[in-house]
Amino acid sequence: MQSANLPKPYHLYQFAEVASTNDEARRLAQEGVPMPAWILADRQTAGRGRFKRTWVSSQGNFMAS
């Protein structure tokens, strides 16, 4: 995980790979990391969208929550 500086009060957490940016956002919030936050991943392996549809996003696409 890499954290970058954004204008207050926002935080950015960047990952090479996550299962789901939504799951990662939930995990970070439960750990008490500063919010609000953007979760950015180079690759997502178990993403999901509307109607619980799933997808795999390869590196090079934009995946964030």
mmCIF file of the N, C-alpha and C atoms, coordinates in Angstrom:
data_MODEL
# 
_entry.id   MODEL 
# 
loop_
_atom_site.group_PDB 
_atom_site.id 
_atom_site.type_symbol 
_atom_site.label_atom_id 
_atom_site.label_alt_id 
_atom_site.label_comp_id 
_atom_site.label_asym_id 
_atom_site.label_entity_id 
_atom_site.label_seq_id 
_atom_site.pdbx_PDB_ins_code 
_atom_site.Cartn_x 
_atom_site.Cartn_y 
_atom_site.Cartn_z 
_atom_site.occupancy 
_atom_site.B_iso_or_equiv 
_atom_site.pdbx_formal_charge 
_atom_site.auth_seq_id 
_atom_site.auth_comp_id 
_atom_site.auth_asym_id 
_atom_site.auth_atom_id 
_atom_site.pdbx_PDB_model_num 
ATOM 1   N N  . MET A 1 1  ? 0.856   -1.178 0.000   1.00 0.00 ? 1  MET A N  1 
ATOM 2   C CA . MET A 1 1  ? 0.000   0.000  0.000   1.00 0.00 ? 1  MET A CA 1 
ATOM 3   C C  . MET A 1 1  ? 0.892   1.227  0.000   1.00 0.00 ? 1  MET A C  1 
ATOM 4   N N  . GLN A 1 2  ? 0.504   2.195  -0.768  1.00 0.00 ? 2  GLN A N  1 
ATOM 5   C CA . GLN A 1 2  ? 1.211   3.454  -0.826  1.00 0.00 ? 2  GLN A CA 1 
ATOM 6   C C  . GLN A 1 2  ? 0.202   4.556  -0.589  1.00 0.00 ? 2  GLN A C  1 
ATOM 7   N N  . SER A 1 3  ? 0.539   5.512  0.242   1.00 0.00 ? 3  SER A N  1 
ATOM 8   C CA . SER A 1 3  ? -0.341  6.631  0.512   1.00 0.00 ? 3  SER A CA 1 
ATOM 9   C C  . SER A 1 3  ? 0.279   7.897  -0.072  1.00 0.00 ? 3  SER A C  1 
ATOM 10  N N  . ALA A 1 4  ? -0.511  8.690  -0.752  1.00 0.00 ? 4  ALA A N  1 
ATOM 11  C CA . ALA A 1 4  ? -0.039  9.938  -1.336  1.00 0.00 ? 4  ALA A CA 1 
ATOM 12  C C  . ALA A 1 4  ? -0.783  11.101 -0.696  1.00 0.00 ? 4  ALA A C  1 
ATOM 13  N N  . ASN A 1 5  ? -0.215  12.273 -0.808  1.00 0.00 ? 5  ASN A N  1 
ATOM 14  C CA . ASN A 1 5  ? -0.852  13.463 -0.233  1.00 0.00 ? 5  ASN A CA 1 
ATOM 15  C C  . ASN A 1 5  ? -1.827  14.082 -1.224  1.00 0.00 ? 5  ASN A C  1 
ATOM 16  N N  . LEU A 1 6  ? -3.022  14.362 -0.760  1.00 0.00 ? 6  LEU A N  1 
ATOM 17  C CA . LEU A 1 6  ? -4.051  15.066 -1.509  1.00 0.00 ? 6  LEU A CA 1 
ATOM 18  C C  . LEU A 1 6  ? -4.492  16.252 -0.671  1.00 0.00 ? 6  LEU A C  1 
ATOM 19  N N  . PRO A 1 7  ? -5.259  17.168 -1.236  1.00 0.00 ? 7  PRO A N  1 
ATOM 20  C CA . PRO A 1 7  ? -5.762  18.272 -0.420  1.00 0.00 ? 7  PRO A CA 1 
ATOM 21  C C  . PRO A 1 7  ? -6.574  17.747 0.754   1.00 0.00 ? 7  PRO A C  1 
ATOM 22  N N  . LYS A 1 8  ? -6.443  18.407 1.887   1.00 0.00 ? 8  LYS A N  1 
ATOM 23  C CA . LYS A 1 8  ? -7.209  18.005 3.071   1.00 0.00 ? 8  LYS A CA 1 
ATOM 24  C C  . LYS A 1 8  ? -8.680  18.116 2.757   1.00 0.00 ? 8  LYS A C  1 
ATOM 25  N N  . PRO A 1 9  ? -9.519  17.217 3.200   1.00 0.00 ? 9  PRO A N  1 
ATOM 26  C CA . PRO A 1 9  ? -9.275  16.100 4.101   1.00 0.00 ? 9  PRO A CA 1 
ATOM 27  C C  . PRO A 1 9  ? -9.069  14.776 3.375   1.00 0.00 ? 9  PRO A C  1 
ATOM 28  N N  . TYR A 1 10 ? -8.781  14.794 2.072   1.00 0.00 ? 10 TYR A N  1 
ATOM 29  C CA . TYR A 1 10 ? -8.732  13.561 1.273   1.00 0.00 ? 10 TYR A CA 1 
ATOM 30  C C  . TYR A 1 10 ? -7.403  12.836 1.403   1.00 0.00 ? 10 TYR A C  1 
ATOM 31  N N  . HIS A 1 11 ? -7.469  11.504 1.259   1.00 0.00 ? 11 HIS A N  1 
ATOM 32  C CA . HIS A 1 11 ? -6.292  10.644 1.287   1.00 0.00 ? 11 HIS A CA 1 
ATOM 33  C C  . HIS A 1 11 ? -6.383  9.674  0.122   1.00 0.00 ? 11 HIS A C  1 
ATOM 34  N N  . LEU A 1 12 ? -5.229  9.293  -0.412  1.00 0.00 ? 12 LEU A N  1 
ATOM 35  C CA . LEU A 1 12 ? -5.166  8.339  -1.513  1.00 0.00 ? 12 LEU A CA 1 
ATOM 36  C C  . LEU A 1 12 ? -4.349  7.145  -1.064  1.00 0.00 ? 12 LEU A C  1 
ATOM 37  N N  . TYR A 1 13 ? -4.905  5.947  -1.254  1.00 0.00 ? 13 TYR A N  1 
ATOM 38  C CA . TYR A 1 13 ? -4.213  4.702  -0.959  1.00 0.00 ? 13 TYR A CA 1 
ATOM 39  C C  . TYR A 1 13 ? -4.118  3.932  -2.256  1.00 0.00 ? 13 TYR A C  1 
ATOM 40  N N  . GLN A 1 14 ? -2.887  3.668  -2.686  1.00 0.00 ? 14 GLN A N  1 
ATOM 41  C CA . GLN A 1 14 ? -2.660  3.040  -3.970  1.00 0.00 ? 14 GLN A CA 1 
ATOM 42  C C  . GLN A 1 14 ? -2.064  1.653  -3.774  1.00 0.00 ? 14 GLN A C  1 
ATOM 43  N N  . PHE A 1 15 ? -2.584  0.685  -4.536  1.00 0.00 ? 15 PHE A N  1 
ATOM 44  C CA . PHE A 1 15 ? -2.162  -0.709 -4.439  1.00 0.00 ? 15 PHE A CA 1 
ATOM 45  C C  . PHE A 1 15 ? -1.796  -1.234 -5.818  1.00 0.00 ? 15 PHE A C  1 
ATOM 46  N N  . ALA A 1 16 ? -0.852  -2.152 -5.867  1.00 0.00 ? 16 ALA A N  1 
ATOM 47  C CA . ALA A 1 16 ? -0.524  -2.822 -7.128  1.00 0.00 ? 16 ALA A CA 1 
ATOM 48  C C  . ALA A 1 16 ? -1.673  -3.748 -7.522  1.00 0.00 ? 16 ALA A C  1 
ATOM 49  N N  . GLU A 1 17 ? -2.233  -4.472 -6.530  1.00 0.00 ? 17 GLU A N  1 
ATOM 50  C CA . GLU A 1 17 ? -3.318  -5.415 -6.818  1.00 0.00 ? 17 GLU A CA 1 
ATOM 51  C C  . GLU A 1 17 ? -4.190  -5.587 -5.587  1.00 0.00 ? 17 GLU A C  1 
ATOM 52  N N  . VAL A 1 18 ? -5.485  -5.597 -5.797  1.00 0.00 ? 18 VAL A N  1 
ATOM 53  C CA . VAL A 1 18 ? -6.457  -5.892 -4.737  1.00 0.00 ? 18 VAL A CA 1 
ATOM 54  C C  . VAL A 1 18 ? -7.532  -6.788 -5.330  1.00 0.00 ? 18 VAL A C  1 
ATOM 55  N N  . ALA A 1 19 ? -8.259  -7.455 -4.459  1.00 0.00 ? 19 ALA A N  1 
ATOM 56  C CA . ALA A 1 19 ? -9.414  -8.212 -4.929  1.00 0.00 ? 19 ALA A CA 1 
ATOM 57  C C  . ALA A 1 19 ? -10.492 -7.231 -5.385  1.00 0.00 ? 19 ALA A C  1 
ATOM 58  N N  . SER A 1 20 ? -10.831 -6.278 -4.527  1.00 0.00 ? 20 SER A N  1 
ATOM 59  C CA . SER A 1 20 ? -11.891 -5.311 -4.800  1.00 0.00 ? 20 SER A CA 1 
ATOM 60  C C  . SER A 1 20 ? -11.544 -3.996 -4.124  1.00 0.00 ? 20 SER A C  1 
ATOM 61  N N  . THR A 1 21 ? -11.630 -2.885 -4.857  1.00 0.00 ? 21 THR A N  1 
ATOM 62  C CA . THR A 1 21 ? -11.369 -1.589 -4.231  1.00 0.00 ? 21 THR A CA 1 
ATOM 63  C C  . THR A 1 21 ? -12.414 -1.286 -3.165  1.00 0.00 ? 21 THR A C  1 
ATOM 64  N N  . ASN A 1 22 ? -13.657 -1.728 -3.369  1.00 0.00 ? 22 ASN A N  1 
ATOM 65  C CA . ASN A 1 22 ? -14.685 -1.519 -2.341  1.00 0.00 ? 22 ASN A CA 1 
ATOM 66  C C  . ASN A 1 22 ? -14.357 -2.282 -1.064  1.00 0.00 ? 22 ASN A C  1 
ATOM 67  N N  . ASP A 1 23 ? -13.920 -3.534 -1.210  1.00 0.00 ? 23 ASP A N  1 
ATOM 68  C CA . ASP A 1 23 ? -13.535 -4.323 -0.033  1.00 0.00 ? 23 ASP A CA 1 
ATOM 69  C C  . ASP A 1 23 ? -12.339 -3.693 0.675   1.00 0.00 ? 23 ASP A C  1 
ATOM 70  N N  . GLU A 1 24 ? -11.391 -3.185 -0.096  1.00 0.00 ? 24 GLU A N  1 
ATOM 71  C CA . GLU A 1 24 ? -10.204 -2.560 0.493   1.00 0.00 ? 24 GLU A CA 1 
ATOM 72  C C  . GLU A 1 24 ? -10.599 -1.284 1.234   1.00 0.00 ? 24 GLU A C  1 
ATOM 73  N N  . ALA A 1 25 ? -11.513 -0.509 0.688   1.00 0.00 ? 25 ALA A N  1 
ATOM 74  C CA . ALA A 1 25 ? -11.987 0.703  1.364   1.00 0.00 ? 25 ALA A CA 1 
ATOM 75  C C  . ALA A 1 25 ? -12.646 0.346  2.694   1.00 0.00 ? 25 ALA A C  1 
ATOM 76  N N  . ARG A 1 26 ? -13.446 -0.682 2.690   1.00 0.00 ? 26 ARG A N  1 
ATOM 77  C CA . ARG A 1 26 ? -14.109 -1.138 3.920   1.00 0.00 ? 26 ARG A CA 1 
ATOM 78  C C  . ARG A 1 26 ? -13.073 -1.581 4.964   1.00 0.00 ? 26 ARG A C  1 
ATOM 79  N N  . ARG A 1 27 ? -12.076 -2.358 4.522   1.00 0.00 ? 27 ARG A N  1 
ATOM 80  C CA . ARG A 1 27 ? -11.043 -2.849 5.434   1.00 0.00 ? 27 ARG A CA 1 
ATOM 81  C C  . ARG A 1 27 ? -10.261 -1.695 6.050   1.00 0.00 ? 27 ARG A C  1 
ATOM 82  N N  . LEU A 1 28 ? -9.875  -0.730 5.223   1.00 0.00 ? 28 LEU A N  1 
ATOM 83  C CA . LEU A 1 28 ? -9.121  0.416  5.726   1.00 0.00 ? 28 LEU A CA 1 
ATOM 84  C C  . LEU A 1 28 ? -9.945  1.226  6.719   1.00 0.00 ? 28 LEU A C  1 
ATOM 85  N N  . ALA A 1 29 ? -11.224 1.427  6.425   1.00 0.00 ? 29 ALA A N  1 
ATOM 86  C CA . ALA A 1 29 ? -12.099 2.167  7.341   1.00 0.00 ? 29 ALA A CA 1 
ATOM 87  C C  . ALA A 1 29 ? -12.208 1.451  8.677   1.00 0.00 ? 29 ALA A C  1 
ATOM 88  N N  . GLN A 1 30 ? -12.324 0.126  8.648   1.00 0.00 ? 30 GLN A N  1 
ATOM 89  C CA . GLN A 1 30 ? -12.415 -0.647 9.887   1.00 0.00 ? 30 GLN A CA 1 
ATOM 90  C C  . GLN A 1 30 ? -11.120 -0.573 10.685  1.00 0.00 ? 30 GLN A C  1 
ATOM 91  N N  . GLU A 1 31 ? -9.988  -0.385 9.993   1.00 0.00 ? 31 GLU A N  1 
ATOM 92  C CA . GLU A 1 31 ? -8.704  -0.247 10.673  1.00 0.00 ? 31 GLU A CA 1 
ATOM 93  C C  . GLU A 1 31 ? -8.484  1.161  11.204  1.00 0.00 ? 31 GLU A C  1 
ATOM 94  N N  . GLY A 1 32 ? -9.379  2.080  10.848  1.00 0.00 ? 32 GLY A N  1 
ATOM 95  C CA . GLY A 1 32 ? -9.293  3.442  11.368  1.00 0.00 ? 32 GLY A CA 1 
ATOM 96  C C  . GLY A 1 32 ? -8.381  4.377  10.596  1.00 0.00 ? 32 GLY A C  1 
ATOM 97  N N  . VAL A 1 33 ? -8.079  4.052  9.323   1.00 0.00 ? 33 VAL A N  1 
ATOM 98  C CA . VAL A 1 33 ? -7.251  4.963  8.536   1.00 0.00 ? 33 VAL A CA 1 
ATOM 99  C C  . VAL A 1 33 ? -8.035  6.241  8.265   1.00 0.00 ? 33 VAL A C  1 
ATOM 100 N N  . PRO A 1 34 ? -7.338  7.358  8.037   1.00 0.00 ? 34 PRO A N  1 
ATOM 101 C CA . PRO A 1 34 ? -8.027  8.632  7.818   1.00 0.00 ? 34 PRO A CA 1 
ATOM 102 C C  . PRO A 1 34 ? -8.955  8.579  6.610   1.00 0.00 ? 34 PRO A C  1 
ATOM 103 N N  . MET A 1 35 ? -10.129 9.147  6.782   1.00 0.00 ? 35 MET A N  1 
ATOM 104 C CA . MET A 1 35 ? -11.123 9.248  5.718   1.00 0.00 ? 35 MET A CA 1 
ATOM 105 C C  . MET A 1 35 ? -11.490 10.712 5.536   1.00 0.00 ? 35 MET A C  1 
ATOM 106 N N  . PRO A 1 36 ? -12.015 11.144 4.424   1.00 0.00 ? 36 PRO A N  1 
ATOM 107 C CA . PRO A 1 36 ? -12.367 10.371 3.242   1.00 0.00 ? 36 PRO A CA 1 
ATOM 108 C C  . PRO A 1 36 ? -11.121 9.941  2.478   1.00 0.00 ? 36 PRO A C  1 
ATOM 109 N N  . ALA A 1 37 ? -11.269 8.856  1.729   1.00 0.00 ? 37 ALA A N  1 
ATOM 110 C CA . ALA A 1 37 ? -10.121 8.293  1.032   1.00 0.00 ? 37 ALA A CA 1 
ATOM 111 C C  . ALA A 1 37 ? -10.505 7.797  -0.354  1.00 0.00 ? 37 ALA A C  1 
ATOM 112 N N  . TRP A 1 38 ? -9.540  7.848  -1.257  1.00 0.00 ? 38 TRP A N  1 
ATOM 113 C CA . TRP A 1 38 ? -9.637  7.221  -2.565  1.00 0.00 ? 38 TRP A CA 1 
ATOM 114 C C  . TRP A 1 38 ? -8.800  5.963  -2.503  1.00 0.00 ? 38 TRP A C  1 
ATOM 115 N N  . ILE A 1 39 ? -9.329  4.867  -3.017  1.00 0.00 ? 39 ILE A N  1 
ATOM 116 C CA . ILE A 1 39 ? -8.617  3.598  -3.095  1.00 0.00 ? 39 ILE A CA 1 
ATOM 117 C C  . ILE A 1 39 ? -8.359  3.339  -4.579  1.00 0.00 ? 39 ILE A C  1 
ATOM 118 N N  . LEU A 1 40 ? -7.096  3.259  -4.957  1.00 0.00 ? 40 LEU A N  1 
ATOM 119 C CA . LEU A 1 40 ? -6.714  3.092  -6.355  1.00 0.00 ? 40 LEU A CA 1 
ATOM 120 C C  . LEU A 1 40 ? -5.903  1.813  -6.508  1.00 0.00 ? 40 LEU A C  1 
ATOM 121 N N  . ALA A 1 41 ? -6.224  1.019  -7.525  1.00 0.00 ? 41 ALA A N  1 
ATOM 122 C CA . ALA A 1 41 ? -5.512  -0.241 -7.756  1.00 0.00 ? 41 ALA A CA 1 
ATOM 123 C C  . ALA A 1 41 ? -5.047  -0.328 -9.204  1.00 0.00 ? 41 ALA A C  1 
ATOM 124 N N  . ASP A 1 42 ? -3.818  -0.825 -9.378  1.00 0.00 ? 42 ASP A N  1 
ATOM 125 C CA . ASP A 1 42 ? -3.330  -1.078 -10.736 1.00 0.00 ? 42 ASP A CA 1 
ATOM 126 C C  . ASP A 1 42 ? -4.053  -2.272 -11.347 1.00 0.00 ? 42 ASP A C  1 
ATOM 127 N N  . ARG A 1 43 ? -4.436  -3.215 -10.493 1.00 0.00 ? 43 ARG A N  1 
ATOM 128 C CA . ARG A 1 43 ? -5.131  -4.414 -10.970 1.00 0.00 ? 43 ARG A CA 1 
ATOM 129 C C  . ARG A 1 43 ? -6.149  -4.843 -9.917  1.00 0.00 ? 43 ARG A C  1 
ATOM 130 N N  . GLN A 1 44 ? -7.306  -5.254 -10.370 1.00 0.00 ? 44 GLN A N  1 
ATOM 131 C CA . GLN A 1 44 ? -8.384  -5.696 -9.487  1.00 0.00 ? 44 GLN A CA 1 
ATOM 132 C C  . GLN A 1 44 ? -8.836  -7.085 -9.938  1.00 0.00 ? 44 GLN A C  1 
ATOM 133 N N  . THR A 1 45 ? -8.883  -8.036 -9.002  1.00 0.00 ? 45 THR A N  1 
ATOM 134 C CA . THR A 1 45 ? -9.153  -9.425 -9.386  1.00 0.00 ? 45 THR A CA 1 
ATOM 135 C C  . THR A 1 45 ? -10.569 -9.901 -9.077  1.00 0.00 ? 45 THR A C  1 
ATOM 136 N N  . ALA A 1 46 ? -11.285 -9.192 -8.236  1.00 0.00 ? 46 ALA A N  1 
ATOM 137 C CA . ALA A 1 46 ? -12.647 -9.627 -7.882  1.00 0.00 ? 46 ALA A CA 1 
ATOM 138 C C  . ALA A 1 46 ? -13.565 -8.419 -7.731  1.00 0.00 ? 46 ALA A C  1 
ATOM 139 N N  . GLY A 1 47 ? -13.486 -7.514 -8.685  1.00 0.00 ? 47 GLY A N  1 
ATOM 140 C CA . GLY A 1 47 ? -14.330 -6.333 -8.640  1.00 0.00 ? 47 GLY A CA 1 
ATOM 141 C C  . GLY A 1 47 ? -15.785 -6.686 -8.841  1.00 0.00 ? 47 GLY A C  1 
ATOM 142 N N  . ARG A 1 48 ? -16.643 -5.774 -8.449  1.00 0.00 ? 48 ARG A N  1 
ATOM 143 C CA . ARG A 1 48 ? -18.069 -5.987 -8.676  1.00 0.00 ? 48 ARG A CA 1 
ATOM 144 C C  . ARG A 1 48 ? -18.739 -4.628 -8.860  1.00 0.00 ? 48 ARG A C  1 
ATOM 145 N N  . GLY A 1 49 ? -19.815 -4.649 -9.545  1.00 0.00 ? 49 GLY A N  1 
ATOM 146 C CA . GLY A 1 49 ? -20.509 -3.407 -9.851  1.00 0.00 ? 49 GLY A CA 1 
ATOM 147 C C  . GLY A 1 49 ? -21.989 -3.512 -9.565  1.00 0.00 ? 49 GLY A C  1 
ATOM 148 N N  . ARG A 1 50 ? -22.749 -2.792 -10.336 1.00 0.00 ? 50 ARG A N  1 
ATOM 149 C CA . ARG A 1 50 ? -24.197 -2.794 -10.159 1.00 0.00 ? 50 ARG A CA 1 
ATOM 150 C C  . ARG A 1 50 ? -24.749 -4.195 -10.314 1.00 0.00 ? 50 ARG A C  1 
ATOM 151 N N  . PHE A 1 51 ? -25.787 -4.456 -9.568  1.00 0.00 ? 51 PHE A N  1 
ATOM 152 C CA . PHE A 1 51 ? -26.472 -5.748 -9.613  1.00 0.00 ? 51 PHE A CA 1 
ATOM 153 C C  . PHE A 1 51 ? -25.530 -6.906 -9.262  1.00 0.00 ? 51 PHE A C  1 
ATOM 154 N N  . LYS A 1 52 ? -24.486 -6.600 -8.477  1.00 0.00 ? 52 LYS A N  1 
ATOM 155 C CA . LYS A 1 52 ? -23.494 -7.589 -8.012  1.00 0.00 ? 52 LYS A CA 1 
ATOM 156 C C  . LYS A 1 52 ? -22.785 -8.293 -9.161  1.00 0.00 ? 52 LYS A C  1 
ATOM 157 N N  . ARG A 1 53 ? -22.692 -7.635 -10.294 1.00 0.00 ? 53 ARG A N  1 
ATOM 158 C CA . ARG A 1 53 ? -21.949 -8.196 -11.418 1.00 0.00 ? 53 ARG A CA 1 
ATOM 159 C C  . ARG A 1 53 ? -20.460 -8.173 -11.075 1.00 0.00 ? 53 ARG A C  1 
ATOM 160 N N  . THR A 1 54 ? -19.740 -9.215 -11.455 1.00 0.00 ? 54 THR A N  1 
ATOM 161 C CA . THR A 1 54 ? -18.311 -9.285 -11.163 1.00 0.00 ? 54 THR A CA 1 
ATOM 162 C C  . THR A 1 54 ? -17.497 -9.097 -12.435 1.00 0.00 ? 54 THR A C  1 
ATOM 163 N N  . TRP A 1 55 ? -16.242 -8.689 -12.259 1.00 0.00 ? 55 TRP A N  1 
ATOM 164 C CA . TRP A 1 55 ? -15.328 -8.564 -13.372 1.00 0.00 ? 55 TRP A CA 1 
ATOM 165 C C  . TRP A 1 55 ? -13.903 -8.598 -12.860 1.00 0.00 ? 55 TRP A C  1 
ATOM 166 N N  . VAL A 1 56 ? -12.991 -8.890 -13.757 1.00 0.00 ? 56 VAL A N  1 
ATOM 167 C CA . VAL A 1 56 ? -11.564 -8.834 -13.471 1.00 0.00 ? 56 VAL A CA 1 
ATOM 168 C C  . VAL A 1 56 ? -10.992 -7.720 -14.327 1.00 0.00 ? 56 VAL A C  1 
ATOM 169 N N  . SER A 1 57 ? -10.269 -6.809 -13.698 1.00 0.00 ? 57 SER A N  1 
ATOM 170 C CA . SER A 1 57 ? -9.697  -5.677 -14.416 1.00 0.00 ? 57 SER A CA 1 
ATOM 171 C C  . SER A 1 57 ? -8.185  -5.865 -14.518 1.00 0.00 ? 57 SER A C  1 
ATOM 172 N N  . SER A 1 58 ? -7.700  -5.917 -15.723 1.00 0.00 ? 58 SER A N  1 
ATOM 173 C CA . SER A 1 58 ? -6.259  -6.097 -15.915 1.00 0.00 ? 58 SER A CA 1 
ATOM 174 C C  . SER A 1 58 ? -5.532  -4.778 -15.681 1.00 0.00 ? 58 SER A C  1 
ATOM 175 N N  . GLN A 1 59 ? -4.223  -4.870 -15.555 1.00 0.00 ? 59 GLN A N  1 
ATOM 176 C CA . GLN A 1 59 ? -3.410  -3.693 -15.311 1.00 0.00 ? 59 GLN A CA 1 
ATOM 177 C C  . GLN A 1 59 ? -3.553  -2.717 -16.468 1.00 0.00 ? 59 GLN A C  1 
ATOM 178 N N  . GLY A 1 60 ? -3.611  -1.435 -16.141 1.00 0.00 ? 60 GLY A N  1 
ATOM 179 C CA . GLY A 1 60 ? -3.729  -0.401 -17.150 1.00 0.00 ? 60 GLY A CA 1 
ATOM 180 C C  . GLY A 1 60 ? -5.086  0.254  -17.189 1.00 0.00 ? 60 GLY A C  1 
ATOM 181 N N  . ASN A 1 61 ? -6.096  -0.347 -16.572 1.00 0.00 ? 61 ASN A N  1 
ATOM 182 C CA . ASN A 1 61 ? -7.419  0.261  -16.477 1.00 0.00 ? 61 ASN A CA 1 
ATOM 183 C C  . ASN A 1 61 ? -7.508  1.049  -15.177 1.00 0.00 ? 61 ASN A C  1 
ATOM 184 N N  . PHE A 1 62 ? -8.487  1.919  -15.061 1.00 0.00 ? 62 PHE A N  1 
ATOM 185 C CA . PHE A 1 62 ? -8.677  2.717  -13.857 1.00 0.00 ? 62 PHE A CA 1 
ATOM 186 C C  . PHE A 1 62 ? -9.707  2.037  -12.966 1.00 0.00 ? 62 PHE A C  1 
ATOM 187 N N  . MET A 1 63 ? -9.274  1.636  -11.761 1.00 0.00 ? 63 MET A N  1 
ATOM 188 C CA . MET A 1 63 ? -10.161 1.040  -10.784 1.00 0.00 ? 63 MET A CA 1 
ATOM 189 C C  . MET A 1 63 ? -10.007 1.802  -9.485  1.00 0.00 ? 63 MET A C  1 
ATOM 190 N N  . ALA A 1 64 ? -11.087 2.360  -8.985  1.00 0.00 ? 64 ALA A N  1 
ATOM 191 C CA . ALA A 1 64 ? -10.998 3.140  -7.753  1.00 0.00 ? 64 ALA A CA 1 
ATOM 192 C C  . ALA A 1 64 ? -12.343 3.133  -7.051  1.00 0.00 ? 64 ALA A C  1 
ATOM 193 N N  . SER A 1 65 ? -12.289 3.339  -5.733  1.00 0.00 ? 65 SER A N  1 
ATOM 194 C CA . SER A 1 65 ? -13.498 3.475  -4.915  1.00 0.00 ? 65 SER A CA 1 
ATOM 195 C C  . SER A 1 65 ? -13.327 4.683  -4.026  1.00 0.00 ? 65 SER A C  1 
# 
